[in-house]
C-alpha cells in the first residue's frame, strides 16, 4: 500500500467516523433533553 492510497483510506475513515459521532451526538443530546424535561416536570 503506497502513501497516497493510505492517506485516501485514512481520510475516508476519519470522515465516516466524524459523521457517526455527529449523528450519535444529536441522538444523545435529544435523549438528554427528554430526560431533563422529565426531571423538570417531576420537580
Secondary structure as UniProt FT lines:
FT   HELIX           3..42
//
